[in-house]
Amino acid sequence: MWGSLAALALLAACDPATQVDPVLTPQARPAAVALPVPAPAAPTSERSAALRRYLTQVQSSQLTSGLLRQDGGGPDTPFSAEMLARNFERIVFYNEYSATGATRGGASDLRRWSGPVRISVEFGPSVPPSQRMRDRADVRAYATRLARSTGHPVSTAGTPNFMVFFVSEDDRAATLNALAPRLPGVTERNLAALRDLPQDAYCAVAAYASGAEANTYTAAVAVIRAENPDLLRLSCIHEELAQGLGLANDSPDARPSIFNDDDEFALLTDHDEALLGMLYDARLTPGMTVETARPIVRILAREAVQGPL
């Protein structure tokens, strides 16, 4: 989260004086050709069903409380260049998790992708066909937005290096083990934190650097619980894919932002798009320390808020 152009070209080439009578009924198909029958979703366990009910209640409760906003921020959430620069430092130069999966990892140098990001969407057997269509469409649309925000190539075409999994409690481990190790640097061993999601985690992402540069990502894997209801599911797409590009941490001070554990915002905000644009600005490079990057970050933040100087 793969043509209509050829069909349009063919129509444009028709003689405009030639009238073709419309066909209002389906034409008979050859006996040997049949419409594909979508594979039914696998039945889910009681554990998965209970988790689905719980997450639906969580979403309902958050919406009732005014959380999971989808407006991107507004007059009630102003931010200055100084706030943006501070939030950038906290979100980019620190880890949300340590290598062992413990919360609040330490400081880190700047990390991001250098090559194109090519996203694929994978499903466990429990996800029904109709939901798969919606998830693919959501990921595809969001990839386009990420490409626009970063100025970096992000798409859902080509050989994938960023896999997004929609999987349930019943099929998460098997699906991850079967597909994710196809990516460079990804093994069953370093997938452990994604296979063993804490009960209170809706989703998670891990990015990998298997090339010569330790701070240049070469692969990423995102896991989104298939039990999530619609808005929580979409919010996971927004947060985990953006974090997989290099916005690796959360901050309680970031507002309006999805990189804040308070769940006030469900979807990427104007503030967050500014962070993505700063992260992929050519004036910053992978491996920079926070001290080296700080003067540049302040310039980028001023430009994001006030326009180019």
C-alpha positions in Angstrom: 0.0 0.0 0.0 -1.1 -2.2 -8.7 -4.7 0.3 -16.6 -7.1 2.4 -17.8 -4.8 4.6 -20.0 -4.6 2.1 -22.8 -8.4 1.9 -22.8 -8.7 5.6 -23.0 -6.2 5.8 -25.9 -8.2 3.2 -27.8 -11.4 5.2 -27.3 -9.8 8.4 -28.5 -8.6 6.7 -31.7 -12.2 5.7 -32.8 -13.7 7.5 -35.8 -16.0 10.1 -34.2 -18.5 9.6 -37.1 -18.9 5.9 -36.3 -21.8 5.2 -34.0 -21.8 2.1 -31.9 -25.0 0.8 -30.4 -24.8 0.3 -26.7 -24.8 -3.2 -25.4 -27.1 -3.4 -22.4 -26.8 -7.1 -21.5 -23.6 -9.1 -20.7 -22.2 -11.0 -23.6 -22.0 -14.8 -23.3 -18.5 -16.0 -22.2 -16.7 -19.0 -23.6 -17.6 -22.1 -21.6 -13.9 -22.6 -20.5 -13.7 -19.1 -18.9 -15.3 -18.4 -15.5 -15.2 -15.5 -13.2 -12.6 -15.9 -10.4 -14.2 -16.8 -7.1 -12.6 -14.9 -4.2 -11.2 -17.2 -1.6 -13.2 -16.9 1.6 -11.5 -15.6 4.7 -10.4 -18.3 7.2 -12.5 -18.5 10.3 -11.1 -16.7 13.3 -10.6 -17.9 16.9 -12.5 -16.7 19.9 -9.3 -14.9 21.0 -9.2 -13.0 17.7 -12.9 -12.3 17.9 -12.6 -11.0 21.5 -9.8 -8.7 20.4 -11.9 -7.4 17.5 -14.7 -6.6 19.9 -12.3 -4.9 22.3 -10.7 -2.7 19.6 -14.1 -1.7 18.3 -15.0 -0.5 21.8 -11.7 1.4 22.1 -12.3 3.2 18.8 -15.9 4.1 19.9 -14.7 5.4 23.3 -11.9 7.5 21.8 -14.3 9.1 19.3 -16.8 9.8 22.0 -13.9 11.5 24.0 -13.0 13.7 21.0 -9.9 11.8 20.1 -8.8 10.3 16.8 -9.2 13.7 15.1 -9.0 13.6 11.3 -8.8 17.4 10.6 -5.0 17.7 10.5 -4.9 20.3 13.1 -6.5 23.8 13.2 -6.7 27.1 15.1 -6.7 25.3 18.4 -3.3 23.6 17.6 -0.9 26.3 16.4 2.8 25.5 16.3 5.9 27.7 15.9 9.2 27.0 14.1 10.8 26.5 17.5 8.2 23.9 18.5 8.6 22.2 15.1 12.4 22.0 15.4 12.1 20.7 19.0 9.6 18.0 18.0 11.8 17.0 15.0 14.8 16.5 17.2 12.8 14.3 19.7 11.1 12.2 17.0 14.0 11.8 14.6 17.0 11.5 16.9 15.6 9.2 19.5 14.2 5.7 19.4 10.7 4.7 20.6 12.0 1.2 21.4 15.4 -0.4 22.1 16.8 -3.3 20.1 15.2 -5.7 22.7 11.8 -4.2 22.2 11.8 -2.2 25.5 10.1 1.2 25.4 12.1 4.4 25.2 15.3 3.5 23.4 18.2 5.9 23.5 19.5 8.6 21.2 20.3 7.8 17.6 21.8 9.4 14.5 19.5 10.5 11.7 18.1 7.6 9.7 16.2 7.5 6.5 16.0 5.8 3.1 18.3 6.8 0.2 16.8 4.6 -2.5 13.1 4.4 -3.6 10.6 3.0 -1.2 8.4 0.3 -2.8 5.5 -0.9 -0.6 3.6 -4.1 -0.9 0.5 -5.1 1.1 0.3 -8.6 2.5 -2.6 -10.4 4.2 -3.2 -13.2 6.6 -5.9 -15.8 5.5 -8.3 -14.3 8.0 -8.7 -11.0 6.1 -11.7 -11.1 3.7 -11.5 -10.0 0.1 -13.6 -6.8 0.5 -11.3 -5.6 3.3 -8.2 -6.4 1.3 -9.4 -4.2 -1.5 -10.0 -1.3 0.9 -6.6 -1.8 2.7 -4.7 -1.8 -0.6 -6.5 1.3 -1.8 -5.7 3.1 1.5 -2.0 2.2 1.4 -1.7 3.2 -2.3 -3.3 6.6 -1.6 -1.1 7.2 1.4 2.1 6.2 -0.4 1.3 8.9 -2.9 0.9 11.4 -0.1 4.2 10.3 1.5 6.0 10.8 -1.8 4.5 14.3 -2.1 5.4 15.2 1.5 9.0 13.9 1.4 9.9 14.6 -2.2 11.3 11.1 -2.1 10.1 8.2 -4.3 7.5 6.2 -2.4 5.1 3.9 -4.4 3.3 0.6 -4.4 5.0 -0.5 -7.6 8.0 -2.7 -8.3 9.9 -5.3 -6.2 8.9 -4.4 -2.6 11.4 -3.4 0.1 8.6 -2.3 2.6 6.0 -4.9 3.4 2.8 -3.9 5.2 1.0 -6.9 6.9 -2.6 -7.0 7.9 -2.7 -10.1 10.1 -4.8 -11.4 13.0 -3.8 -13.1 16.2 -4.4 -16.4 14.4 -2.1 -15.9 11.4 0.4 -13.2 12.3 3.4 -15.4 13.1 3.0 -17.8 10.2 2.4 -15.0 7.6 5.4 -12.9 8.8 7.7 -15.9 8.9 6.7 -17.0 5.4 7.0 -13.6 3.6 9.0 -11.0 5.5 12.4 -12.8 5.3 12.3 -12.2 1.6 13.5 -8.6 2.4 17.2 -7.9 2.8 18.3 -8.1 6.4 15.0 -9.5 7.7 15.1 -12.8 9.5 12.7 -14.8 11.6 14.9 -13.9 14.6 14.7 -10.1 14.2 11.0 -10.3 13.5 10.3 -11.4 17.1 9.1 -8.0 18.3 6.5 -7.9 15.5 5.4 -11.4 15.9 4.9 -11.0 19.7 2.9 -7.7 19.7 1.9 -6.5 23.2 -1.9 -6.8 23.8 -2.2 -3.0 23.9 -0.4 -2.4 20.6 -2.6 -1.8 17.6 0.3 -2.0 15.1 4.1 -1.7 14.9 6.9 -1.2 12.4 10.5 -2.1 12.2 13.0 -0.7 9.7 16.3 -2.4 8.7 19.6 -1.2 7.4 21.5 -4.1 5.8 23.7 -2.2 3.5 27.1 -0.5 4.0 25.5 2.5 5.7 24.2 1.7 9.2 21.8 4.7 9.1 20.3 4.1 5.6 17.2 2.0 5.6 17.0 -0.8 3.1 13.9 -2.6 4.3 10.9 -2.2 6.6 8.1 -4.4 7.9 4.8 -3.0 9.3 2.3 -5.1 11.1 -1.3 -3.9 11.5 -3.8 -6.0 13.5 -6.6 -7.3 11.2 -8.9 -7.0 14.2 -8.7 -3.2 14.1 -11.9 -1.4 13.1 -11.8 1.1 10.2 -10.4 4.3 11.7 -7.9 2.6 14.0 -6.8 0.6 11.0 -6.3 3.7 8.9 -4.5 5.5 11.7 -2.1 2.5 11.9 -1.3 2.9 8.2 -0.6 6.6 8.6 1.6 6.3 11.7 3.6 3.1 10.9 4.4 3.9 7.3 5.6 7.4 8.3 7.6 6.0 11.2 9.1 3.4 8.7 10.5 6.3 6.7 12.5 7.6 9.7 10.2 9.4 12.1 11.0 6.7 14.6 9.9 8.1 18.0 6.9 9.6 19.7 6.9 12.7 21.8 4.2 13.9 24.4 4.9 17.5 23.3 4.3 17.0 19.6 1.0 18.6 18.6 -0.9 18.4 16.3 0.7 15.1 15.5 0.2 11.4 15.2 3.6 10.9 16.8 2.1 11.3 20.3 0.7 8.5 22.4 -2.3 10.5 23.4 -4.3 9.4 20.2 -5.7 12.9 19.8 -5.0 12.7 16.0 -5.7 9.6 13.9 -4.3 10.8 10.6 -1.1 12.6 9.4 -1.3 16.3 10.2 0.2 19.4 8.6 2.8 19.4 11.4 3.7 15.8 10.5 4.0 16.5 6.8 6.4 19.3 7.7 8.5 16.8 9.7 8.6 14.5 6.7 9.7 17.3 4.4 12.5 18.3 6.8 13.7 14.7 7.2 14.2 14.2 3.5 15.6 17.7 2.8 19.0 17.4 1.0 20.6 19.6 3.6 20.4 16.7 6.1 22.1 13.4 5.5 21.8 9.9 7.1 24.2 9.5 10.0 24.1 13.1 11.2 24.1 13.6 15.0 21.6 15.9 16.6 24.3 18.4 17.4 25.5 18.6 13.8 22.0 18.8 12.4 20.5 21.2 14.9 21.4 24.5 13.1 20.1 23.1 9.8 16.9 21.8 11.5 16.2 25.3 12.8 16.5 26.7 9.3 14.2 24.0 7.9 11.6 24.5 10.6 11.5 28.3 9.9 11.1 27.6 6.2 8.3 25.1 6.9 6.4 27.6 9.0 7.2 30.9 7.3 8.2 29.8 3.8 11.8 30.0 2.2 13.9 32.8 3.7 
